[in-house]
Each structure stands twice: as C-alpha cells, then as structure tokens.
Amino acid sequence: MADRSRKGHRKSPTHEGEPTVPERVVRLAEEVGRVAEEKLLGIDQVARSTKMLALNALIESARVGDAGAGFAVVAREVGEVADRARALSEELSGELRPRLDELTDLGHQLVGRVRGQRLADLALHVIELMDRNLYERSCDVRWWATDAALVDALASGDPAAAAHAGDRLATILRSYTVYLDLWVADADGRVIAHGAPDRAGTRVVGGDVSGTPWFRAATATRDGDDYAALDVTRDPGLGALTATYATAVRDGGCPDGRVIGALGVFFDWERQAQAIVDGVRLAPGERESTRVLLLDRAGLVLAASDRRGVLDERVALRTGDQPAGSYRDEDRTVGFARTPGYETYEGLGWYGALVQEG
C-alpha cells in the first residue's frame, strides 16, 4: 500500500503548452491562404494595369494613323496577355481557395478532437487520483477498526481503556494528516473516543451519533471486509467539508465477530480535493479559461478549481452513456471521465471534468 501519512494527492504530469501539430497545420493553412490571396490580388492588379496601358496604346496608335499600325498590333497582344493573366488568376483563386478553406476546416476539426481528447485524458487523471486516494481511506477504516485499543475499549466499557483508545486515535491522526478526525462509538451510538481535541467548545466524547448516516451505515456492514462510503457533506461539528468512511468494530477484531461499535473517519475533503483539481497542469494561457471539476453521479459539484458552486451547482454532462469523452458546447469544449475505481474501491459513480472556454 502506498504511503498515506503525508500525501493526499499526486501531481499530474507537466504540460508544456506549445501548439499541437494540428494547431500548427491550421496556422500554416491560414497563413498560406493569406499569402496566396495577397499574391493573387497583386497579379490581378498588374493585369488590370497592363490592360489599361494596352488600351491607351491602342488609342494612341489610332490617333497617329498608319505610323502607329505596328504598335497597335503589339498593344492588342499585350491586352490579350493581360486578359489571360487575369483569367489565370481567377481560375487559380477559384481552385485554390476552396481547398485551403477545406484544409483549414479539417485542421480546426482535428484541433477540436485533439483538445477534447486531451481534456478527457486530464479528466480521467483527476478522477483516478481521487479514486486512489479514497481507496486508501477505505483501507484505513477497515484496518483501524481492528486496532486492539479500540476493540478493548468497546468490549470492556472501561473509561481507562476508552482514554487509551483516544490516545491511539490521536497518534494515528497526527500521522495521517488527510483526516479531520476519527470517532469511535459504542453499539448504542455513544462516542467513547476520538482523535482530535474537542472543537469550538463542542464535546465529542459522550455525544449520541446513533441517528447519523455514518453510524447506521457502519453497523449495517456485512462483515469486517465491508465498509460504507458516504456522500461529501459539510459537517457542522467539524466545520468543514468531509467525505466520511465508516465500518463496524467487531468483537475480538474478527471479520465475522459481533458488532460492538462503529468507527467513522472524516476525510478532509475540501483541502485534499482542492489540491487535486488545482494540481492539473495546464498551459499558462489555459488556466484562466479552464474549469477543473469533480462531480457526483448526478452532476453536483464536489470540487472546482475556481472554488465556485461546491455542493450547490449541478453540471449536466452530455456523456452519451460513455465512460469518457468530449464534446463542444457552444463556445466551450468539455472533457469528462467517469470513475474507473481502483483495486477493491469501486467508486461512487463520480466524474472528473474539464470545461474550457474558446
């Protein structure tokens, strides 16, 4: 198992931010089109000027009579050359412009596909980081529920044993800084120990958690290999957003033992999730125009790089029942990826998503 004591997330790979090959093709096609248009316009102007000179020469040759007959022949030929030059310019423009336009359009389509794929890849990286992080949380709660100090405190009901369990939880909490707190409650839902000092004057030990979702889910687990992963919520007692993982503490620490209590671990969601969405490596010009998101299965914003809409806004992804992909939404490109899970952690159907303007 990876070291979980100091790291809540990993950094994503560096993105250099240089133009992609399709973007360079589009730029070259646009540049070639501009140059061709300028040169064809110049040829047309030269042809027009030459034609005008030929007409003037014909007029002048007619004015001088027989003496200008030879010059008139040359002037007519020059005029015909000018007409041919203009015709060739128009033909070239008519044939070249559609091809350049098509090349530019194809380039833009390719840029869109490459950009969309890249955003989808980054979205997958975001949700994979979170999956691996939460997989470790699911391991922690099941492992710590077998800790001898917790099992002894619940089995004996001895206040001294409960105090020792609290010391044990405090030691764990100091090492695993990704948690806000760790609580252990007896079978009736009374908290007997926790790892952090009481917060804001609120007494944790002795509190009744029997009606809380995490306690009910923990005591309903099938065995010691089972656990509950709850939705991200803002916990008033902890004063922060938390993702709670819980499981039953069983007699003797045995997987099939009788339920004698429950352990709830409160993951510091706000800080850890924010670090993940903030850590996506974007080019300097992209950061202001790109929103990195973690969404639940219903599109509720769980974390956002711009810190807006958390647990309030819903984003309707057009997934087409695909696990990952991208699409254009008016003037935005959206890349998304659904949780693939990690090891024994199946995930909660969440998504990583990037929304890029322009």
N, C-alpha and C positions, 0 to 999 in steps of 0.2 A: 504493500500500500504506500502511496506517495506521502511525503512529509506534509502533514496538515497543520503543524503547530504554528507556522509563521506566515504561510502563504494562503491567501484566499482566492487568488486567481493567477493566471499566467498571461504574459504579454503576447499579443498577436504578432505575426511576422511583419517586418518592415516593408512598407510600400514606398517606392522611390518617387512616384508622382510624375514620371516622364510620360510623354504621349505614347499611346499604344500604336502598333503597326497600322490598324485600321484608321486611327485618327490621323496618322501621317499620310495615309493614302488619300483621305478626304481633303486634307490641306493641299496636297500636291495636285489633286484633280481640280480643286478650286483655283489654285494658282495657275495651272496650265490653261484653264478656261479663261481666266482674266487676261493672261498674256496673249492667247490666241485672239480674243475679242479685240484687244488693243491693236494687234498687228493687222488683222483683217480690216478693221476700221481705217487704219493708215493706208492700206492698199486701195481701199475704196476711194479715199480722199485723193490719192495720187491719180487714180484712174479718172476721177471726175475732173481734176485739174488738167490732166493730159487731154481729155475730151474737149474741154473748153479752149485749150490752146489750139487744138486741131480745127475747131470751128472758126476761131479767129483767123487762123492761117488761110482757110478756105475763103473767108470773106475778103481778106486782103489780096489773095491771088485773083479772085474775080474782079476786084477793083482795078488791078493793073492790066487785065486783059490777057492777050496771048503771051506776054512775057512771064506771066505767073502760072502758065498751064502746068509746067513740070512740078512746080512747088505744090500745086493743088493736088496732084497725084499723091505726093508724099504725105500731105496733110490728111487726105482721106484714109490712107493706110495707117497713119498714126491714130486716127479716130477709131478705126476698126480694132487696132491693138488695145486701145483704152476700153472699148466696149467688151472685148474678150476678157481683159483683166478684171473688169467689174463682174462679169458673169462667173468667172472662176472664183472670185472672192465670195459671191453669193452662194455658189454651189458648195464651196468648202465650209462656209458658215452653216449652211443648211444640213450638211452631213456631219460636221464635227460637233456642233452644239448639242444635238440630241444624245450623242454618245458620251460627251462629257457630263451632261446632266444625269444620264443613267449611271455613269461611273460614280458621280457624287452621291446620288441617291443610294446606290448599293453600299457605298462606303459608310453613309450615315446609318443604314440598317445594320451593317456589321459592327459599327461602333456601339449602337444600341444593344446588340446581342452580347458583345464583349463586356460592356459596362454592366448589363443586367446579370451576366454570369458571375462577374467579379463581386457584385453586391450580394448575390445569393451565396457565394462562397464565404464571404465575410459574415453573413447572417448565420450560416452553419457553424462557423468558427465560434461565434458568440454563444450560440445555444449549446455547443459541445463543451465549451469552458464551464458554463453553468451546470450542465449535466454532471460533469466530472466532479465539480465542487459539491453538488448536492448528493451525489453518490457517496462521497466521503462522510457527509452528515448522516446518511442512512446507516453507514457502518458504525460511526461513533455511537449513536444512540443505542444500538443493539449490543455493542461491546460494553459500554459503560453500565448498562442495565444488569450486567453480570458481576459488577465490581463487588467484592466481598464486603466492603464497608457499607454499601447501600443495602445489600441483601440482609446483613446482620442487623442494621438499624430497623428495617421494616419487620423482620421476623421477631426481634426481641421486644420492640417498643421501648427500649431503654433510652432515656434522654441523653445519656453519655454517648451511646452508640450513634444517636442522631447527630450529636455535635461532631463526632468523628467523621460521619458521612459528609457533613457540611464542610469540614476541613478538606476532605478528599475532593469534593466538587470544586472548592476554591483553588486547589492545586491544579486540577485539570483546566479550569477556566483561565488561569494565568498563562498556561502554555498554549491553549487553543484560543487565540485572540479573535477568531472569527465569530465567537458567540457573545451574546449579551448576557445570558445567564443560563444555569442548569437547575431544574427543580425536580425534587423527588417527593411524591405524595404517597400516603398510605392507601389501603384499599377503600377507605371511606372518602378519599379525596382531600385529606388534610395534609398540607405541606409540612414535612418534617425537617427538610434541609434544602439549602440552595447554595450556589457558589459565589454569588456577588453580595456585597453589603446591601442592606435594605435601601431602596431608592426613594428619595424625596419624602422621607418620613413614613413611607408605606411599609407596613410589616408584612413580609412574605411568609415566614415560618408561622404556622398556625392558621393560615388562610385556607378557605374552602374552595377547591377547584373542581369539585365533583361535577359541576354543571358545565365546565368548559369543554369545547370540542376536542382539545388535545387529550384531556384525561379520559373522556369517553372512548375516543378512538384507540388510545393506548390499552385500556383494559379490555377492549374488544378484539385485540390481536389474537391470532390463532395459536401462535407458539413463539418461541424465542427468536425464530428467524424472521418473524413478521414485524412490521413497523407501520406507522402512519405518517404520511407527509401532508401537511395542511397548507391551505392557500396562504399567500402572503397577506398579512393584515397589519394594521397599526395597533400595537398593544399599548393601551393607556398606562398600564402599570410599568412597562419597560420604557415607555416614552420614545418608541422608535418603531420602524417597520421591521417585522420579523417573519421569517419562514420557520415554522415550528415542526420539529420531528419528535415523535414520541413512540414509546413501546412499553409493554408491561415489565415490571420487575417480578421475577418468579422465584418461588421457594427453592432455596439451595442454588439459585443461579442456573437451574437446569432448563433447557429449552421447553420441556413439557411439564414443568413444575406449575404448582398452583399460583395464581395471580395474587401477589401480596402488596402490590403498589404499582406506581407508574413513574416513569422518567420522561420529562419533557426538556428538550434542548432548543434554545431560542437563537437561531442563526441571525447574525447581524446583516439582514438583507440589504438595507439601504446603503451601507458602506461598501459591502462586497459586490453587490450587483452594479452599483455605480462605477466601481473601479473597472469592471468588465466592459461596460458599454463605453466608458471613457477611454479605455485602452485600445480600442480598434485603431489600427494605424491607417490613417487617411492622408492623402496628399494635402499640402498646405492650402491649396485652393478649394479642397473638398470639404474641409471641416465645417465651415460656416454654412454650407449648403446641404449637409447630410445629417440626418437624424438617425441615431442608432437606438433600437428598441428591443426590449424583452416583453413579450406579450403572453397572456394566458390563453387557454384554448378558445375563449370567447372574444379575444382581441383586446382585453383590458390591459392597459399599460402598466407593467410591473416595474420597469426601469427605463429611463430615457436619457440620452446624452445631453439633451437640453434641459433636463430636470422638470419638464412640464407634463402634466396630465397623469402623474403616477397615482394609481388606484382611483382614477376619475375619468380618464378619456378611454374610449374604445376605438380601435383602428380595424376597419373591415378589410382584411386581406383578401385578394382575389387569387386563391390558391388553385382553383380548378381541381381540388382533391389530390394535388400533387404534394409530395413531401418537401420539395424545394423548387425554386424557380424565380422568375422575374417577369415584370410587365411594365408597360407605360401607363401612367395615369395622368392624363392631361399633360402638364409640363414637368412631370416627375417620373423618375424610374424607381421602382420598388423591387427589392430583392428580399426573399424570405426563405426560411428553412425551419421545418418542424423538428422538435426534439427527437433524436435517434435513440436516446437512452444511453446508459453506459454500465457495462457489467450487469449487476443484479438490479440496478436502478432503471426502471422502465420509463421514467419521466412522467410528466403530468399533462402532456399534450401541448406544451408551451411552444412558442416560436421566437426565433431571432429574426429581426427585420431591419433593413436599412432603407430609408426614404431619402432620395437625392433629388434636389431641385435642378431643373435645367436639362 
